[in-house]
Structure formats: structure tokens, C-alpha cells
């Protein structure tokens, strides 16, 4: 539980500060797979989530998945299909 709390704390403080320092100066150079829930906040708040990630990375792939917050647990077959396609 302590580690989970520390991860959330870091995301709101240190991680955010480091992301802002990198914005416009550095990009992720390895391929990125971004999967999000069709029913979750990402789908509700953003028309094109991949466009946001393309600001941060050169090669971004992904799509929404018919699952809730815990995509690998709720859609294991789709997650496996996406990962195998991405890694091949």
C-alpha cells in the first residue's frame, strides 16, 4: 500500500515536474503502445488520445479497448492481441 501511495504522490509532484521540463525538449524514441478504455475518462475527455502521445513520442500506436480501468484483467485476450501485434 505504501508503494502505491508513493507512486500517486510522485505522479502529482516529481513526475509532473520532470514531464514539464522535458516538454518540447525531449521525446520518447522507442515505439509506444497506448491502450485506453472505451468507457473511461480518456475516451470521455479526449477526441484523439494518440495525438497527445504523439507530442511526446515519435512512434505511437494503440486504440480503445472494450474494458474498464483494469484493461489487462478485464480484456486479457484483446490485451494479448495488441501486445503481440506491437511486439512483432
C-alpha positions in Angstrom: 0.0 0.0 0.0 2.8 2.4 0.8 4.4 1.9 -2.6 1.1 2.6 -4.4 0.7 5.8 -2.4 4.2 6.9 -3.2 3.5 6.3 -6.9 0.5 8.5 -6.8 2.4 11.2 -4.9 5.2 11.1 -7.4 2.8 11.4 -10.4 1.4 14.6 -8.9 4.7 16.2 -8.0 8.1 14.9 -9.2 6.9 13.1 -12.3 4.8 16.1 -13.4 7.8 18.5 -12.8 10.1 16.2 -14.9 7.5 15.9 -17.7 7.2 19.7 -17.9 10.9 20.1 -18.0 11.0 17.6 -21.0 8.0 19.1 -22.8 9.3 20.3 -26.2 12.9 19.4 -25.4 12.9 15.6 -25.4 10.8 12.8 -27.0 10.4 9.1 -26.3 12.3 7.5 -29.1 11.2 3.8 -28.7 7.8 2.7 -30.0 4.9 3.3 -27.6 1.7 1.2 -27.3 -1.1 3.2 -25.7 -4.4 1.4 -24.9 -7.3 3.0 -23.1 -10.8 2.1 -22.0 -13.7 2.9 -24.4 -15.7 3.7 -21.3 -13.1 5.5 -19.2 -12.0 9.1 -18.6 -9.6 9.2 -21.5 -12.3 8.3 -24.0 -14.7 10.8 -22.4 -12.2 13.7 -22.2 -10.1 13.4 -25.4 -11.2 13.1 -29.0 -7.8 11.8 -30.2 -5.6 10.4 -27.3 -3.0 9.2 -29.7 -2.4 12.8 -30.9 -1.5 13.8 -27.3 1.0 11.0 -27.1 2.5 11.9 -30.5 3.6 15.2 -28.9 5.7 13.0 -26.5 6.8 10.1 -28.7 7.9 9.6 -32.3 6.1 6.2 -32.9 2.7 5.8 -31.1 0.2 3.1 -31.7 -2.9 2.0 -29.9 -6.7 2.1 -29.7 -9.5 2.0 -27.2 -10.4 -1.3 -25.6 -13.8 -2.5 -24.5 -12.9 -2.7 -20.8 -12.9 -0.6 -17.7 -9.9 0.8 -15.8 -8.0 -2.6 -15.4 -7.6 -3.4 -19.1 -5.4 -6.5 -18.8 -7.6 -8.1 -16.2 -10.9 -7.2 -17.9 -9.9 -7.8 -21.6 -7.0 -10.2 -21.4 -7.5 -11.6 -25.0 -7.6 -8.1 -26.5 -4.6 -7.0 -24.5 -2.6 -10.1 -25.6 -3.6 -9.5 -29.2 -2.5 -5.8 -29.0 0.8 -6.7 -27.3 1.7 -9.5 -29.7 1.0 -7.2 -32.7 3.0 -4.4 -31.2 6.0 -6.6 -30.3 6.2 -8.5 -33.6 
